[in-house]
Amino acid sequence: MISSKTMKAVVLTSPTAADEIILTDIPVPKVRPGWVLVKVRAFGLNHSEQILRLKEISAKYIQKPIIPGIECVGEIADSSDSQFRCGQKVVALMGGMGRSFNGSYAEYALLPTSHVFAVTSQLPWEQLAAVPETYYTAWGSLFECLNLTSGDTLLIRGGTCALGYASLQLAKALGCKVIATTHKKEKLPLLSAADHAVLDTGELSNGISGITKALELVGPKTLYDTLHCVNKGGVVCSTGILGGVFSVRDFDPIRYIPNGVYLTGFYSNSPSQDIIDKIFNFLSVHDLIPCIGGIFKFEDIKEACKAFDKGTINGKIVIKTE
Ligand SMILES: NC(=O)c1ccc[n+]([C@@H]2O[C@H](COP(=O)([O-])OP(=O)(O)OC[C@H]3O[C@@H](n4cnc5c(N)ncnc54)[C@H](OP(=O)(O)O)[C@@H]3O)[C@@H](O)[C@H]2O)c1
């Protein structure tokens, strides 16, 4: 299963513009107890990787050099002392991947078994790669946090991102009414799967009604307004930070959260085999193809990251290693 002693990887030591990304030849990592070696077949790009690459890499708590990448799909190349078997299809995400230890922008990744999950899906690698982080976050936000049911009317604020498209797809498959927003008029057609696509001017609460659940992807920048969009008894899940504001300043829960409205948040750091199984089962039962914005070859990772930074591709960018 391990075809070479060396592999190509993106190795970062300092802030790196997309234009400066190169593939380096380094040794394939040696497996150790509690960890498995995964032959990476494809992986998705994420915001947190962009933040790490451009800025956060300077922080002391990031080990350097570091291979970024918080998720991947592939096959077990060395199962070590785990229950996995060589060649088994897996997805992996989070748990410090690409931050505390080397991640997925590589041909092989040494990963802790706690964050590697078996899959039997027959989706092609590029479609499979659109699932782990994005659909796990959409699933957790919608079902663990919002307890979404078919009778709900869901507001997705900041719908034109990978997470927005995935959440819209899952909620519509469930049978919900969905209102999705974009801050760009020209992007309204991208939300045609929603019952209503709405232009977000920053203030929605005066013109919107009947919302029982809201998925906040713009984040603290619009959270106060989103809390005022939902009915009494409604729930808001703050999951994204697209607005570039990371926290609520001087948070006073008494005045900030309207009476009888519930606020929750989702953090994608605790995936489990059970949830991964549920996601793939849901996709299969509802005959859903994971949403993808663009597919690049590994050798073109520089171009993929440039497109990511410019925001020229709508939806999940996936890299195929072969
Ligand atoms: N809580 C968690 O554990 C978790 C997990 C995964 C992701 N996230 C967060 O969820 C958000 C979405 O992630 P993603 O991977 O789906 O992002 P993405 O696909 O990379 O989407 C980025 C795009 O969102 C668009 N966008 C839509 N509304 C926006 C707004 N109001 N302000 C700025 N940009 C807006 C931008 O395009 P336009 O400006 O052209 O519309 C931008 O190009 C991110 O903030 C990410 O950090 C959180």
The ligand as a MOL file (V3000), in Angstrom:
LIG
                    3D

  0  0  0     0  0            999 V3000
M  V30 BEGIN CTAB
M  V30 COUNTS 48 52 0 0 0
M  V30 BEGIN ATOM
M  V30 1 N -18.0110 26.1130 13.8610 0
M  V30 2 C -17.2690 25.2550 13.1700 0
M  V30 3 O -16.7880 24.2390 13.6980 0
M  V30 4 C -17.0120 25.5200 11.7250 0
M  V30 5 C -16.6530 24.4580 10.8710 0
M  V30 6 C -16.4760 24.7310 9.4920 0
M  V30 7 C -16.6180 26.0260 9.0180 0
M  V30 8 N -16.9270 27.0180 9.8950 0 CHG=1
M  V30 9 C -17.0900 28.3980 9.4140 0
M  V30 10 O -18.2340 28.4490 8.5990 0
M  V30 11 C -18.0760 29.4630 7.6090 0
M  V30 12 C -18.3060 28.8710 6.2400 0
M  V30 13 O -17.2650 27.9630 5.9730 0
M  V30 14 P -17.1030 27.3810 4.5080 0
M  V30 15 O -15.9430 26.4380 4.5350 0
M  V30 16 O -18.4060 26.8710 4.0610 0 CHG=-1
M  V30 17 O -16.7120 28.6940 3.6990 0
M  V30 18 P -16.4190 28.8710 2.1320 0
M  V30 19 O -17.1130 27.8750 1.3410 0
M  V30 20 O -14.9540 28.9850 1.9370 0
M  V30 21 O -17.1260 30.2470 1.8480 0
M  V30 22 C -16.4380 31.4270 1.7520 0
M  V30 23 C -17.3530 32.3490 0.9920 0
M  V30 24 O -18.4530 32.7230 1.7940 0
M  V30 25 C -19.0520 33.8140 1.1500 0
M  V30 26 N -19.8710 34.6160 2.0340 0
M  V30 27 C -21.1960 34.4240 2.1600 0
M  V30 28 N -21.7080 35.3320 2.9790 0
M  V30 29 C -20.6940 36.1170 3.3960 0
M  V30 30 C -20.6280 37.2500 4.2430 0
M  V30 31 N -21.6910 37.7700 4.8240 0
M  V30 32 N -19.4430 37.8110 4.4520 0
M  V30 33 C -18.3480 37.3310 3.8520 0
M  V30 34 N -18.3740 36.2630 3.0370 0
M  V30 35 C -19.5460 35.6710 2.7900 0
M  V30 36 C -17.9020 34.5620 0.4880 0
M  V30 37 O -18.2180 34.7260 -0.8600 0
M  V30 38 P -19.0500 36.0100 -1.3280 0
M  V30 39 O -18.6140 37.1650 -0.4790 0
M  V30 40 O -18.6740 36.1500 -2.7630 0
M  V30 41 O -20.4850 35.6470 -1.1390 0
M  V30 42 C -16.7090 33.6410 0.6170 0
M  V30 43 O -15.9940 33.4870 -0.5900 0
M  V30 44 C -16.6740 30.0290 7.8090 0
M  V30 45 O -16.7630 31.1910 8.5770 0
M  V30 46 C -15.9590 28.9310 8.5770 0
M  V30 47 O -14.8930 29.4270 9.3260 0
M  V30 48 C -17.1340 26.7860 11.2180 0
M  V30 END ATOM
M  V30 BEGIN BOND
M  V30 1 1 1 2
M  V30 2 2 2 3
M  V30 3 1 2 4
M  V30 4 1 4 5
M  V30 5 2 4 48
M  V30 6 2 5 6
M  V30 7 1 6 7
M  V30 8 2 7 8
M  V30 9 1 8 9
M  V30 10 1 8 48
M  V30 11 1 9 10
M  V30 12 1 9 46
M  V30 13 1 10 11
M  V30 14 1 11 12
M  V30 15 1 11 44
M  V30 16 1 12 13
M  V30 17 1 13 14
M  V30 18 2 14 15
M  V30 19 1 14 16
M  V30 20 1 14 17
M  V30 21 1 17 18
M  V30 22 2 18 19
M  V30 23 1 18 20
M  V30 24 1 18 21
M  V30 25 1 21 22
M  V30 26 1 22 23
M  V30 27 1 23 24
M  V30 28 1 23 42
M  V30 29 1 24 25
M  V30 30 1 25 26
M  V30 31 1 25 36
M  V30 32 1 26 27
M  V30 33 1 26 35
M  V30 34 2 27 28
M  V30 35 1 28 29
M  V30 36 1 29 30
M  V30 37 2 29 35
M  V30 38 1 30 31
M  V30 39 2 30 32
M  V30 40 1 32 33
M  V30 41 2 33 34
M  V30 42 1 34 35
M  V30 43 1 36 37
M  V30 44 1 36 42
M  V30 45 1 37 38
M  V30 46 2 38 39
M  V30 47 1 38 40
M  V30 48 1 38 41
M  V30 49 1 42 43
M  V30 50 1 44 45
M  V30 51 1 44 46
M  V30 52 1 46 47
M  V30 END BOND
M  V30 END CTAB
M  END
